[in-house]
Amino acid sequence: MKNKGTTMDDRNFEAANALRAVYEQRACPPDDVLFAVERSEELMAHLGYCRYCNERLEMTAADQGAWEELSRQLKQQLSEKRPEFAPAPGQVWSLDRKRLGGWGPYDRYYNTPLVLVLKLQDDGQTLRVAQVCAEEGLKGDDGADVWLDDSIGFAESWNVFSVHRDDLMTCLAEVGQSVARDVLMQARNLPHESESAPAPVIREFREFEIQVGAFMAMQAMPQVMAEVELVEELEKVEEAACELQLRKIFGTVDQLKKRAFEKAKEWKLPEVAGSILDFLAGAEPRSVLGLAAVQPQEKTKLINLVSPDDDGVFVGTVTAIISAARKNAEGSFFIRCSLDQKQGETCHLFACLEVEDLAREVSSFTIKAGTRAFTLTFPGVPASACNAETVKNNVKMILVRT
C-alpha cells in the first residue's frame, strides 16, 4: 500500500508510470505478433505512433530472448483452462485471448484483462464482470475502485460488462461474494463526476479502461446475446420505463430532493439514492425510527405514501398485509397484499426487488379508489427466496397518490 509520506507530486508521477504499464499490457501486441517476420498492416499502423513497441523492437537479441521467454511463461499460465471449475461471484478470472482479444479501434491490439465475476444470470452461461487493474497507483480516491488484494489490485466498479462463460480461461483467485456485492453496489451508486473530480491522469486511465472493456463486451456480445443479454436489456427497458413514469410525476432526483427537504424534520431522507424509487422508498418517518414494534406482525410491511401535490412529497405511511408470497405456475415470484385501509382515490404502487446475485426487477400495480388489494410478480427468483421475509426485506415499495 502507499506510504503515508507520499506527496501529491509523487502520486502523480507514480500514476503516470502506472498508466504506461497498463497501456502496454492492454493495447500493445504480444510478442508473437510484434516480432513476426511479416508485419501486418495493423502492426505497421500501431508502430507508427507507439514508442513503447518501437523500444521493444530495438532490444538486443539477448534481451529479446529473455522477454519472449517471460511472455511465453505468463501466456502459458493464463491459457490453462479449468473447465471443471465453475465460475461464481467473487472469483477473479483471465479471459480467452483468442475469443476476445485482437486488433481494434485506435490501431491497438486489445489484450484481455483480468475480471472479477459479479453475478451469474439465470441461464448460468452469461456473467456480469468488472475489469480488474493491478496498478495501485491508478486507484482513485472517490470510492469507485474496490481493492481486492495486493496480488490482484482493484476492481473497477465503473467498468462492468457481460461475457459468456466460454470466454473465461483460468480462475486465478477468490476474493469472496461479499466483495462482489460491494462492487455491484458501488456500480449502482457511482459518484457524479462533479462530486468525485479525480485527478487528470486517473480520468485518462478510466477513459482508456472503458474503451478496453467496451471492446471485450463487443467481442463477447454475439454469444452473450444468444443466451440472456436480450432478456437483461428488456429488464433495463422496463426499469427505465418505471423511472420515466416517476420522473414525469416528481421531476429529477435532484428536484425531488429539494422538495422533500421541507419534510426533513419529520422524515429521515436517504443520503444516497440511485433512482426516484430508491429515494422515496428509502425515507423513514422520524416518529417510528428505532421502534422495534413498527411492524409487529411477521407478514406486514410499511409503505411510504407520497404525492406530487404535497409540499414535502411525503404524506405518511400505510401498512400492507402480506397474504401470499410464493412461486407461481409460471415460475415467477407472486405477491398478494392488501392495505390496512381503503384508499379514497386511485393510487399507483411501484415496487422493485433486489435479491443477491439477481438483476434488479421492477413491478407496479394500480389500486383503484375504494379498494386495497394489489398483486406483484417478479420473474427469475429462486423458490427459496419466494417468501414473506423477502417481501419485507428485499422489496422496496411506494404508494403514489396522484
C-alpha positions in Angstrom: 0.0 0.0 0.0 1.0 3.6 -0.4 3.5 5.2 2.1 1.9 7.8 4.4 4.6 10.3 3.5 3.8 10.2 -0.2 3.2 13.7 -1.7 0.8 14.6 -4.4 3.6 15.0 -7.0 4.9 11.5 -6.1 1.4 10.1 -6.6 1.0 11.8 -10.0 4.4 10.5 -11.1 3.5 7.0 -9.8 0.2 7.2 -11.6 1.8 8.3 -14.9 4.2 5.4 -14.8 1.4 3.0 -13.9 -0.6 4.3 -16.9 2.2 3.5 -19.2 2.4 0.0 -17.8 -1.3 -0.5 -18.2 -1.3 0.8 -21.8 1.5 -1.7 -22.7 -0.4 -4.6 -21.1 -3.8 -3.7 -22.7 -3.1 -2.1 -26.1 0.3 -3.4 -27.4 0.5 -6.6 -29.4 2.0 -9.8 -27.8 5.5 -10.9 -28.9 4.3 -13.4 -31.5 2.6 -10.5 -33.3 5.1 -7.8 -32.6 8.2 -9.9 -33.7 6.5 -11.6 -36.6 8.7 -11.9 -39.7 6.0 -10.4 -41.8 4.4 -7.3 -40.3 0.7 -6.9 -40.8 -0.9 -3.6 -41.8 -2.4 -3.3 -38.3 1.0 -3.7 -36.8 2.6 -1.1 -39.0 -0.2 1.4 -38.2 0.4 0.7 -34.5 4.2 1.1 -34.8 3.5 4.4 -36.5 2.7 6.0 -33.1 3.6 3.6 -30.3 7.0 4.4 -28.9 6.8 1.5 -26.4 6.7 -1.2 -29.1 9.4 0.6 -31.1 11.6 0.5 -28.0 11.0 -3.3 -27.7 11.9 -3.8 -31.3 15.3 -2.1 -30.7 16.2 -4.5 -27.9 19.3 -6.7 -28.2 18.8 -10.3 -29.2 19.6 -11.4 -25.6 17.1 -9.0 -24.1 14.5 -10.0 -26.7 15.0 -13.7 -25.9 14.5 -13.1 -22.1 11.4 -11.0 -22.8 9.9 -13.7 -25.1 10.6 -16.4 -22.5 8.9 -14.5 -19.8 6.0 -13.7 -22.1 5.7 -17.4 -23.0 5.6 -18.5 -19.4 2.9 -15.9 -18.5 0.8 -16.8 -21.6 1.0 -20.5 -20.7 -0.2 -19.8 -17.1 -3.1 -17.7 -18.3 -4.1 -20.2 -21.1 -4.6 -23.3 -19.0 -8.3 -23.8 -18.9 -10.0 -25.3 -15.9 -13.5 -26.2 -17.3 -14.3 -28.2 -14.2 -14.0 -25.0 -12.1 -17.5 -23.4 -12.2 -17.5 -19.6 -12.2 -19.1 -17.9 -9.2 -19.3 -14.4 -7.8 -16.2 -13.2 -6.1 -13.8 -15.1 -8.4 -11.0 -13.4 -10.5 -10.6 -14.9 -14.0 -8.5 -14.4 -17.0 -10.3 -14.1 -20.4 -9.7 -16.1 -23.6 -7.4 -14.1 -25.8 -8.4 -16.0 -28.9 -12.1 -15.3 -28.4 -11.9 -11.7 -27.2 -8.5 -10.2 -28.0 -7.2 -8.8 -31.2 -6.7 -5.7 -33.3 -9.4 -3.0 -32.8 -10.1 0.8 -32.7 -7.2 3.3 -32.5 -4.7 0.8 -34.0 -4.5 -1.1 -30.7 -4.1 -4.7 -30.1 -6.6 -5.4 -27.3 -5.2 -7.9 -24.8 -7.7 -9.5 -22.4 -7.7 -8.1 -18.9 -8.5 -10.0 -15.7 -12.1 -9.7 -14.5 -14.0 -10.1 -11.2 -17.2 -12.2 -11.6 -20.0 -10.1 -10.0 -23.1 -12.3 -10.8 -24.4 -15.1 -13.0 -27.5 -14.7 -15.0 -30.4 -17.2 -14.7 -29.1 -19.4 -17.6 -25.8 -19.9 -15.8 -23.9 -19.1 -19.1 -23.8 -15.3 -19.0 -21.9 -13.4 -16.4 -21.5 -9.7 -15.3 -17.9 -8.9 -14.6 -15.9 -5.9 -13.5 -12.5 -5.2 -15.1 -9.5 -5.6 -12.7 -6.3 -3.4 -12.6 -3.2 -4.4 -10.7 -1.6 -0.9 -10.7 -2.3 0.6 -7.3 -1.1 4.0 -8.4 -4.2 4.3 -10.6 -6.7 3.6 -7.9 -8.9 6.6 -7.4 -9.9 8.2 -4.0 -13.6 8.6 -4.8 -14.6 5.1 -3.7 -15.3 3.8 -7.2 -12.4 1.4 -7.2 -12.7 -1.6 -4.8 -9.5 -3.0 -3.5 -9.2 -6.8 -3.8 -5.7 -7.7 -2.5 -2.1 -6.8 -3.1 -1.5 -9.6 -5.7 -4.6 -8.7 -7.8 -5.2 -5.0 -7.4 -8.7 -3.4 -7.6 -12.0 -3.9 -9.3 -13.3 -1.1 -11.5 -17.0 -0.7 -10.5 -17.3 1.9 -13.3 -16.3 -0.6 -15.9 -18.8 -3.5 -15.8 -19.8 -5.6 -18.8 -21.1 -9.1 -19.8 -19.2 -12.1 -21.0 -20.1 -15.7 -21.8 -18.9 -18.5 -19.6 -16.9 -19.9 -22.5 -14.9 -16.6 -22.6 -13.3 -17.4 -19.2 -9.9 -19.1 -19.2 -8.5 -19.6 -15.7 -9.7 -18.8 -12.2 -6.7 -17.1 -10.5 -8.1 -16.1 -7.2 -11.2 -15.9 -5.0 -12.0 -12.8 -3.0 -15.5 -13.7 -1.8 -19.1 -13.0 -2.7 -19.3 -10.1 -0.3 -16.6 -8.3 -2.3 -18.6 -8.9 -5.5 -21.7 -7.5 -3.8 -19.7 -4.4 -2.7 -18.6 -3.8 -6.3 -22.1 -4.3 -7.6 -23.5 -1.8 -5.1 -20.8 0.7 -5.9 -21.6 0.3 -9.6 -25.2 1.3 -8.9 -24.2 4.3 -6.8 -21.3 5.8 -8.7 -20.4 9.4 -7.6 -21.4 12.1 -10.0 -18.3 13.3 -12.0 -18.7 16.8 -10.5 -18.6 15.3 -7.0 -15.6 13.0 -7.4 -13.4 15.0 -9.7 -10.5 12.5 -9.9 -7.0 13.7 -11.0 -6.5 14.1 -14.7 -4.3 11.0 -15.0 -7.0 9.0 -13.3 -9.6 10.3 -15.6 -7.4 9.4 -18.6 -6.9 5.9 -17.2 -10.6 5.4 -16.7 -11.4 6.5 -20.2 -8.8 4.1 -21.6 -10.0 1.2 -19.5 -13.6 1.8 -20.5 -12.5 1.6 -24.1 -10.8 -1.8 -23.4 -13.9 -3.1 -21.6 -16.2 -1.9 -24.4 -14.0 -3.9 -26.9 -14.3 -7.0 -24.7 -18.0 -6.6 -24.4 -18.4 -6.2 -28.2 -16.4 -9.3 -28.9 -18.4 -11.3 -26.4 -21.8 -9.9 -27.5 -22.8 -12.4 -30.2 -22.8 -15.3 -27.8 -24.0 -13.3 -24.9 -27.0 -12.0 -26.8 -27.8 -15.5 -27.8 -28.1 -16.5 -24.2 -29.5 -13.9 -21.9 -28.4 -10.4 -22.7 -31.5 -9.6 -24.6 -33.6 -10.5 -21.5 -31.4 -8.3 -19.4 -31.8 -5.4 -21.8 -35.6 -5.8 -21.7 -35.5 -5.7 -17.9 -33.5 -2.5 -18.2 -36.1 -1.1 -20.5 -38.8 -2.0 -18.0 -37.0 -0.4 -15.2 -36.3 2.7 -17.3 -40.0 2.9 -18.1 -40.8 2.8 -14.4 -38.3 5.5 -13.6 -39.5 7.6 -16.5 -43.1 7.4 -15.2 -42.0 8.6 -11.8 -39.9 11.3 -13.3 -43.0 12.7 -15.1 -44.7 12.8 -11.7 -41.9 14.1 -9.5 -39.2 15.5 -11.8 -35.5 14.5 -11.4 -33.9 13.0 -8.3 -32.3 16.4 -7.5 -35.6 18.2 -7.9 -37.3 15.7 -5.7 -34.6 16.0 -3.0 -35.1 19.8 -2.8 -38.9 19.4 -2.4 -38.6 16.6 0.1 -36.1 18.7 2.2 -39.2 20.6 3.5 -40.1 17.4 5.4 -36.6 16.8 6.7 -37.6 17.4 10.3 -40.3 14.8 10.1 -38.5 12.3 7.7 -35.0 10.9 7.7 -34.1 11.2 4.0 -31.6 8.8 2.3 -28.2 10.2 1.7 -27.6 8.1 -1.4 -30.3 7.1 -3.9 -29.7 5.9 -7.5 -33.3 6.4 -8.6 -36.5 8.2 -7.6 -38.0 4.9 -6.4 -34.9 4.3 -4.2 -35.2 7.8 -2.7 -38.9 7.7 -2.0 -38.9 4.2 -0.6 -35.7 4.8 1.5 -37.1 7.6 3.5 -38.2 6.8 7.1 -40.6 8.8 9.4 -38.6 10.0 12.3 -41.6 9.2 14.6 -41.0 5.5 14.1 -37.2 5.3 13.8 -35.7 2.8 16.2 -39.1 1.4 17.3 -39.0 -2.4 17.2 -42.8 -2.6 17.1 -43.3 -0.6 13.9 -44.1 -3.8 12.1 -45.3 -6.1 14.9 -46.7 -8.8 12.6 -44.4 -11.0 10.7 -46.4 -10.6 7.5 -46.8 -6.8 7.3 -44.8 -4.1 5.6 -44.7 -0.3 5.9 -45.1 1.5 2.6 -44.4 5.3 2.2 -47.4 7.2 0.8 -46.2 10.1 -1.4 -47.9 12.7 -3.5 -46.6 15.3 -6.0 -49.2 17.7 -4.7 -47.9 17.7 -1.2 -45.3 20.5 -0.5 -42.8 18.0 1.0 -43.8 15.0 -1.2 -44.1 12.6 1.8 -47.7 12.2 3.2 -47.4 9.3 5.6 -47.2 5.5 5.7 -49.6 2.7 5.1 -49.4 -0.9 6.2 -49.5 -3.7 3.7 -50.7 -7.1 4.9 -48.9 -9.9 3.0 -51.4 -12.7 2.3 -49.4 -14.6 -0.3 -45.7 -14.8 -1.3 -44.8 -17.9 -3.4 -43.6 -19.1 -6.7 -46.5 -19.4 -9.2 -47.1 -21.9 -12.0 -45.2 -19.6 -14.5 -42.1 -19.6 -12.3 -42.4 -16.0 -11.1 -42.4 -14.7 -7.5 -46.1 -13.9 -6.9 -47.0 -11.5 -4.1 -50.5 -10.6 -3.0 -51.1 -7.9 -0.3 -53.8 -5.7 1.0 -53.6 -2.3 2.5 -54.8 -1.8 6.1 -57.3 0.8 4.9 -59.0 1.5 1.6 -57.8 4.5 -0.4 -60.2 7.3 -1.2 -58.6 7.9 -4.6 -56.8 5.8 -7.2 -53.1 5.2 -6.3 -50.2 3.7 -8.1 -47.9 1.3 -6.4 -44.3 1.0 -7.6 -42.0 -1.7 -6.4 -38.5 -3.1 -7.0 -36.9 -6.4 -5.9 -33.3 -6.6 -5.1 -32.0 -10.1 -4.2 -28.4 -11.2 -4.0 -27.0 -12.4 -7.4 -30.1 -11.4 -9.3 -30.8 -8.5 -11.5 -32.9 -5.7 -10.1 -36.6 -6.3 -11.0 -39.5 -3.7 -11.1 -43.2 -4.1 -10.9 -46.2 -1.9 -10.5 -50.0 -2.0 -9.7 -52.8 0.4 -9.9 -55.0 0.4 -6.7 -58.4 1.8 -7.6 -60.3 4.1 -5.3 -62.3 2.2 -2.7 -60.1 -0.9 -2.9 -57.0 -2.0 -1.1 -55.7 -5.3 -2.6 -52.8 -5.5 -5.0 -50.5 -8.1 -6.6 -46.9 -8.0 -7.8 -44.9 -10.5 -9.9 -41.1 -10.8 -10.3 -39.6 -13.3 -12.7 -36.5 -15.4 -12.2 -36.5 -15.5 -8.4 -35.3 -18.8 -6.7 -38.0 -20.7 -4.9 -36.0 -20.4 -1.7 -36.4 -16.6 -1.8 -40.2 -16.6 -2.6 -41.5 -15.9 0.9 -42.8 -13.1 3.1 -39.4 -12.4 4.6 -38.1 -11.4 1.1 -41.1 -9.1 0.7 -40.3 -7.4 4.0 -36.5 -7.1 3.5 -35.8 -7.0 -0.3 -38.8 -5.4 -1.9 -39.0 -1.6 -1.9 -42.5 -0.1 -2.4 -44.0 3.3 -2.6 -47.7 4.3 -3.0 -48.2 7.3 -5.2 -51.3 9.4 -4.8 -51.8 11.5 -7.9 
